[in-house]
Amino acid sequence: MAEENMLAGTVAVVTGAGRGIGRAFAMLMARHGATVAGRSLREAVFRAVHSCRNAQALTQARMLGPVEGLSPGEIDLVAKLTPGQVGRSWEYWLARLAGNP
C-alpha cells in the first residue's frame, strides 16, 4: 500500500482541526487519504446533515433527467463555510431536539 493512501476509505472527525495541533493532525490524515469531515463536531454534523439532504435532492432530480455537476467555481464557493452558517444550523437543531421549533 502506498504511504500516501494509508488511510484511504477512513472518515475522520478531528475536533479542534481549525488551528494548532488539531489542524496539523487533520491535514496529516487528509494527506494520507482520510476524508476529514470538519474542523469541529458542529461542522462535521453540519456537513453530514447537508450531505444527506443533497443526496436526497440529487436522487429526486435524477428521476427528472440528467443532472449537471457543479463548476469548479461553484465547488470553491460551497466549500467556504462561515462560522455563522454552522452556528445557526447547530442552534436550530438543538432547539428542535429540545422541542422548540
C-alpha positions as CSV (number, residue, x, y, z in Angstrom):
1,M,0.0,0.0,0.0
2,A,1.4,3.4,-0.9
3,E,2.3,5.6,2.0
4,E,0.0,8.4,0.9
5,N,-3.0,6.1,0.9
6,M,-2.6,4.5,4.3
7,L,-5.9,5.9,5.5
8,A,-7.9,5.6,2.2
9,G,-11.5,4.8,3.0
10,T,-11.3,6.3,6.5
11,V,-13.6,9.1,7.6
12,A,-12.2,11.2,10.5
13,V,-13.8,13.9,12.6
14,V,-11.0,15.9,14.2
15,T,-12.2,18.3,16.8
16,G,-10.1,21.4,17.1
17,A,-9.0,20.9,13.5
18,G,-9.3,24.7,12.8
19,R,-6.0,25.5,14.5
20,G,-2.9,24.3,16.3
21,I,-2.1,20.6,16.6
22,G,-5.7,19.6,15.6
23,R,-5.2,21.3,12.3
24,A,-1.8,19.7,11.7
25,F,-3.3,16.3,12.6
26,A,-6.3,16.8,10.3
27,M,-4.0,17.8,7.4
28,L,-1.7,14.8,8.0
29,M,-4.7,12.4,8.0
30,A,-6.1,14.0,4.8
31,R,-2.7,13.7,3.1
32,H,-2.7,10.0,3.9
33,G,-6.1,9.5,2.2
34,A,-8.6,10.0,5.0
35,T,-11.7,12.1,4.5
36,V,-11.7,14.8,7.2
37,A,-15.3,15.8,7.8
38,G,-14.9,19.0,9.7
39,R,-12.8,21.3,11.8
40,S,-15.2,20.8,14.8
41,L,-18.0,18.5,15.8
42,R,-20.5,21.2,14.8
43,E,-19.0,21.5,11.3
44,A,-18.9,17.7,10.9
45,V,-22.6,17.4,11.9
46,F,-23.4,20.3,9.5
47,R,-21.7,18.6,6.6
48,A,-23.3,15.2,7.4
49,V,-26.8,16.6,7.6
50,H,-26.4,18.7,4.4
51,S,-24.7,15.8,2.5
52,C,-27.6,13.6,3.3
53,R,-30.1,16.3,2.2
54,N,-28.1,16.9,-1.0
55,A,-28.1,13.2,-1.8
56,Q,-31.9,13.1,-1.4
57,A,-32.3,16.1,-3.7
58,L,-29.9,14.7,-6.3
59,T,-31.7,11.3,-6.3
60,Q,-35.1,13.1,-6.9
61,A,-33.6,15.3,-9.6
62,R,-32.1,12.4,-11.4
63,M,-35.6,11.0,-11.8
64,L,-36.4,14.0,-13.9
65,G,-33.4,13.7,-16.2
66,P,-29.7,14.3,-16.4
67,V,-28.1,16.3,-13.7
68,E,-25.0,18.6,-14.2
69,G,-22.3,18.7,-11.6
70,L,-21.0,21.9,-10.1
71,S,-18.4,24.0,-11.8
72,P,-15.0,24.4,-10.1
73,G,-16.0,28.0,-9.1
74,E,-19.3,26.7,-7.5
75,I,-17.4,24.0,-5.7
76,D,-15.0,26.6,-4.2
77,L,-17.9,28.8,-3.2
78,V,-19.8,25.9,-1.5
79,A,-16.6,24.7,0.3
80,K,-16.3,28.1,2.2
81,L,-18.3,27.7,5.3
82,T,-18.6,30.5,7.7
83,P,-18.9,30.1,11.5
84,G,-22.3,31.8,11.2
85,Q,-23.7,29.1,8.9
86,V,-22.6,26.3,11.1
87,G,-23.6,28.0,14.3
88,R,-27.1,29.0,13.2
89,S,-27.8,25.4,12.0
90,W,-26.4,24.0,15.2
91,E,-28.7,26.2,17.3
92,Y,-31.7,25.4,15.1
93,W,-31.1,21.6,15.5
94,L,-30.6,22.0,19.3
95,A,-33.9,23.9,19.5
96,R,-35.7,21.2,17.5
97,L,-34.3,18.5,19.8
98,A,-35.5,20.4,22.8
99,G,-39.0,20.7,21.3
100,N,-38.7,24.4,20.4
101,P,-39.1,24.6,16.6
